[in-house]
Amino acid sequence: MRLTSIFSKLFLTFTAVIVVSFLLFGVVYLYLFHVQLYADYEASFAEKRDTLTAQFELAENFGWTQGETEAVIGSLLESDSYTVHLYGDGDVRFSNGETDAAVHLLDGVDSAISAEGNWDGAGLDYVMAGPVNHESVNQMTMTFTGLEEDYLQAVFMIVTSFITVLTVAAAVLWFMTKRMTDPLRAMNDVARQMSTGDFSKQVDIRTRDEIGELGETLNRMASELATIESTRKTILANISHDLRSPLTSVKGFLIALEDGTIPVEKRFSYYERIRSETDRVITLVNDILELTRIESGGITLDRETYDLTDQLNEQIRSFEKPMADKGIQLHFEPAARDGLSVYADYNRLNRVWQNLLENALRYTPEGQSVTVSAVHSVHLVTVHVTNSGTVIPEETLPLIWERFYKADDSRSGKGGSGIGLSIVKSITGLHGGTVDVDSNEESGTTFSVTLPSAFET
């Protein structure tokens, strides 16, 4: 048992409290025992004096002889625990002992009892002297002997009780302290496992007190860290895959160009493909940096009031050619009212519309359509981006906002970094807005971005 452990500290502290409490109890008990013992002796003295006085009066009233009086008084004085001496005019008239240890108290006795404790070298005595209201006997002394036995008996009772209580208390304290500290040891083991990167171990919670709550918190933390670790590994794997694919292509193109296997007339197209793959890597890195800055709170919005319809028109014009090249019809349905104003960061919201349109371009089949519409309510502005012909399974809808999630796990040439929608959600949240998605067979997939209007902000 280490003295520095919580178990040792709790056990020793509780034990010390019990020991000190019992010592205080013993001292108080002995004091009260002492006071009560002497009070009992003084009561015995008074009772014996009254009894003897009554007998003397009877002897006088009935004319007892000296022998009869001595016989009656002698029977009353018989005792092994005390001695009594009766004095008349300074002389001993009756007694049941030879030496009177209380004789020195007679000089100060007039109307009250005088008493004191006395250690005679062999034992502890309690001596008393007091007046007697009778003509022939006017003083009385009484000595109680063997008081040390009474005190030893009291001490023995205290020590026996102390040992018994301490033994039982120690066993109970050991059990209770161990029960309190075992969960802490288990939590310590889990924390050590977590420090090594193993988040699979959980604390066995058996109580609903503060320690149980701490265990639940530790279990939740372990689960969250396990999720974070799993996400981190997934992100690293996805980043590695998304970086390796274009870099591998670039390397292959460069080797082919270096070996001279590419005809001169085709080299320009290979340069274009190298630039395209390089742009893809740069875009991925920029997206990762952008999302990291947003999630870490490292971005300050440069807000201004502007017409959202003009911004949407600009973005739609930039996507008309790539949409047409893929055989996709692009439509814009502006809000019924003029002046669709928002108070927002123009460049950041540009990124939102770009990502949504790129996502629509990527996943809309040839021959289908993409529709962008804007709706204005009392204090809100909502932009819908709908692409027909593509349905996202309901069970995967909550996952599309996660970083590097892609609808096709095979990554079969759809392109994209997999974090575009995460950026959309983060930027929208920074503006105090929301983004939702609805996907069904009838209308396709619709992303809805809702922002406060300029007047509401």
N, C-alpha and C positions, 0 to 999 in steps of 0.2 A: 504494500500500500504506500504509494508515493505521497509524501506530506504536501506536495505542491498541487496535487489533483483536487478537483472540486469535491469528489467523494470524501477524501480525507478531511478537507476543510469543513465541509458540512457536518460530517460525523463527529469530528473533534469539537466543533463549536457547540453542537447540540449537547454533547456529553459534558462539556465544561459548564454549560448553562445549568444542566441538571445537578452536577456536583456542587456548584456554587449555591444553587437554590436549596439543596439539601443541607449544606453547611449552615446557611442562614437559618433554615428551619430548625436545625439541631441546637443552635445557639439560643434562639427564641424559646424553643421547647424546654431546654435546661433552665433558662431563667424563670419561665412560668412555673416549671416543676419546683424550683427552689422556693419561689414565693408561696406557692400553694402548700408545699410541705411545711414551711415554717408557720403558715396560717393555721394548718391543721394541728400542729403541735400546740400553738397558743390556744386554740379552741379546746384541745384536750386538757390543757392546764386549767382553763376556766371551768370546764365541766367537772374535773376531778376536785377542784377546790370547792365548788358548790356542793358536790356530793358529800365531801368530808365535813363541811360546815353543817349540813343538814344532820349528819350522824352525831356530831357533837351536841347539837341542840336536842336530839332525841335522847341522848345519854343523860343530859341534865334534866329533861322533863320527866323521864321515867326512873331517874335515880339509879342508873347503872353503876355497878362497881367498877373500880379501876381495871380489874381483869377482864370484865365483859367489854368495856370500852376498847381496851387494847386488842382484844380478839376480833371485834368487828372492824376496827380501823386497820388492823393487820391484814385481814382478808381483802379489804379494799385496796391496799397498797401492793398486793402481790402482782409482780410483772417482771419479765426478763428484758423488756425493751426500754424501761426507764426506772429511775430512782426518785423517791420523794422524801423530803425532809420537812417536818413540821416543827416550827419554833414557837416557844412561848417565853417572853421576857429574855430572849437571847439564848435560851437553852433548847436543845433538841428534845422534843417530847415524843415524837413518833418518827420512824424512818424505815425504809426497806433496803437500805444500803449503808455501807460503812463510811465512805468518804463523800463529802458533799462538794461537787465541783462548782456549785453555784453560790457558795457561801459568801463570796466576795461581792455579790450583787445585793445582799441584804441591806447594806448601809444606805443605798439610794432608794429603797423601796418605802413608799408611804401610802400612795393610793392607786398607783398604776403598776402594770406588769413590766418588768425589766428583763430583756432577753438578749442573748448573743450566741454566735457560733464559737466553738472552741476546739482547737486541734491539740490533743494531749500527747502526740507522738505515736500513739497506737491506733487512734481512730478519730473520727469527727463526731463531736457532741454538740447538742443544742441545749443550753442551760437557760432556765427562767426562774425568776423570783417575783413574788407578789404578796400583798397583804391578805390576811384572812380575817373576816369579821366575826371574831369570837374572843371571849375573855381569856380562856386558857391557852388558845393557840392563835397567834396574831400574824405569823409569817409562814410562807410556804415556798420551798424550792423544788424544782422538777428538772431532771436531766435526762434527755433522750440520747441514747448511745447508738453507735453503729450506723450513723447517717451515711458513711461512705458506701455501705452496701446498697442503700437506696439510690445513691447517685450512680454507682456502677451498674445497677440494674437498669436505670434510665438510659445510661450511655449504651449499654448492651442492646437495649431495644432499638435505640436510634441507629446504631451501627448495623444491626441485623436487618432492619427495615431498609437502610441505605443500600446495603449490598444486594438485597433482594430486588429492590426497585431499580438499582443501577444495572443489574444483570438483565432484567426484563427489558428495561428501557434501551440498553445497548443493542439487544437483539432486534427490538422494534426499529430503532434508529438505523441499524445496519440495513435492514430490509427496506425501510422507507427511503434512505439515502441512495441505496443501490437502485431502487425503482426510479428515483428521480434522475440519477446520473446515467443510467444505462441508455436512455434515448439520446443523451448528449454525446455519449461515446459513439453510438450508431451514426449520429449526424456528423461527428468528426470523421468517421470512416468514409461516409459518403462524400464529404467535402474533400478528403484526400484523394478519393477516386476521381472526383471532378477535376482536381488540380492536375491529374495525369491525362485528362481528356476523355475519361470514361464516364459518361453521363447515364449509364443504364441502371445503376444501383439506386434504389429508393429506400427511404426511411420507413420502417414499420411503425405506424402511428397507432398508439393504444389509448391515448388520453385526449381530452378536449380542452386542456388547460393551455397556458402560455407556451409550454414546451411542445405540446401537440401542434399548436398553431405555427411555431417555429419549424417543426418538421414538415408541415404542409407547405410552408413557404419554400423550404429547401427543396422539396420534391418538385414544386412548380418551377423553381429556378433551374433544377436539373433538366426538367422536360423542355423548358424554353432554351436552355443552352444546347441541349441535344438537337432541337429544331434549328437553332442558329448554326450549329456545327454542320448539320446535314445540308442546310442552305448554302453555307460557305463552300462545302465540297462540291455541291451541285453547280454553284456559280463558277468556281475554278474550272470544273470540268467543261462547262458551257463556254466560258471564255477561251479555254484552251482549244476547244473544238472550233469556235468561230474565228479564232485567230489562225489556227493551223491550216484550215481549208484555203483561205485566200493566199496565205504565205506559201503554202505548198504549190498552189497554182502559179504564183509569181515565180517561184524557184524553177518550176518546170519550164515556164516560158523563157526565162533567162538562160537556162541550160540549152534549150533548143536554139535560141538565138546565138548563143556563144558557139555552139557546135556547127552552125551554118546549115542546119537541116531545114530551116525555114526559108523559102524563096524570098528574094528581095521584095517582090511585089506584094507579099503577104505580111511583111514585117510590121507595117503600120497598124494593121488590125491587131497584131499581138501586142504592140505598144499600147493600143487602146485598152486591151483586156488587162494588161498589167496595171495601167492607171486606174481602171475600174475596180480591180481587186484591192489596189492600194487605198483608193477612196473608201472602199468598204471597211478596211481595217481602221482607217482614221475615223470614220463615222462611228464604228463600234466603240473605240476608245473614248471619243467625245461623249457618246451616250452614257457610258459608264461613269465618266467624270461628272457629267451633268447630274445624273441621278444621285451620285454620292454627295455632291454639294447640296442638292435639294434636301436629301434625307438627314444630312448633318446640320441643317440650318444655316448653311454658308451662303445663301442667296438672299439678296435684298431686292424686292420688286421695285422696278422703276415705273410707277403707275402714271397713267395719263388718261384723260377722257377722249375717246375717239369713237368713230362710227364703225361698228362691227361688220356691217354689210359690206363696206369697202374692203375691209381686210379679207373677208370670206371670198369676195369676187377676185381679189388678187391671187389668192391661193388656188382657186378653181381654175383660173386661166393658166397657172403654171402646171396644172395636172391634165389639161385638156389633151395635149399631144400624147403623153405616155398612156393615157386611158384609151385614146383613139387607136394607138398602135396595137393595143391588146384587144381591140374590138369591144370596148366597154363604153356605154353611153353615160355621160356625166351631165347631171341636171342640177340646177340651183333654184331653190324656191325661197326667195327672201321674205322677210316678215311683211305683213300687210301694211304696217305703218312705216313712215320714213323716220330716219334718224334713230337707228338701233344703237344707242350709246351705252358703252361700258367704261368703267374706270378700272383699267388693268394695265399690266406690263405688255406692251405691244409685241415685243420680240418673243416673250415667253409663250403668249397665246398663239403666235405664229407657229411655234413648235408643236403646240397641241393639234392645230388643224393639219399641219404637215404630217404628223404621225398617224392621225386618223385616216387621212386620204391615202397615205402610203400603205397602210394596213388594208384599206378597201381595195386598192390597186392590186395588192399582192394576193388577196384571197377571193377576189371576184372572178368567176369563170368568164371565158370569152362569150360574147353575145348577151351578157347580162348588163345591169345598169347600176350606177351609184348616184344617189340623190342626197344633196345637202340642203337642209331647210332650217329656217330660223323662226322662232316663235317668241313673242313678247307677252308676258303676263304683267301683273300689277307692279311687282318689284323685281322680277326675274327675267332673264334672257336665256332661252334654251336653243341650242344648236343640235340638230339631229344629222348624223351621217349614216345613211342606210345603203347597204349593198345587197342586191337580190341574188338568189341562187346559192347562197352559202349559209349553212346553219351550224352553229356551235352547239355541241351536245350540252344538255342542261347540267350534267354533273361536272363539266369542266368550266362552266361560266365563272365560278368564283376564283378559278386558278389563272385566268387570263391576265390578271393584274400583277401577278408575281413576276419577278425578274427572271428573264431567260426562259419563260414558259412559251412553248410554241404548240399550236393546235395539232401539228403533225409531228409525232415523236421521231419519225424517221428522218426529218429534216431533208425532205426530198426536193430540194431546189426552190423552196418558197422564198428563201432569202430572209433578210431581216436579222436584227440582233436579239429579238425576244424581250427587249426592255422598253420598246416604244410605248406600249400601253401603261407601263409602270410610270414612265415620265409624264404621260397624259394625266394620270390620276394624281400624281404628286403636284404638278403645276396647278391643276384645277383646285386642289385642296389649299394651296398657298393663297389662291384668290378668294377663298371662302365659298367655293362652289362644290358641286358634286358631279360625278360621272357615273352613268348607269349603262347597262347593256341588256338588250332584249333580242332573242333569237328564236325564230319559228319558221316552219315550212312555208307559210303563206306570204310573209313580208320579208323574209330574209333576216339579216342581222342589222340592228340599229344601235349605234352608240349615241347617247344623249349627254351633252355637257350643259349644265345649268350654272349660270353665273349671276351675281347681283347686278342689277342695272346701275348706270352711273348715278341716277337720282337716289337709289336706295343706299349706295355706298356713301 
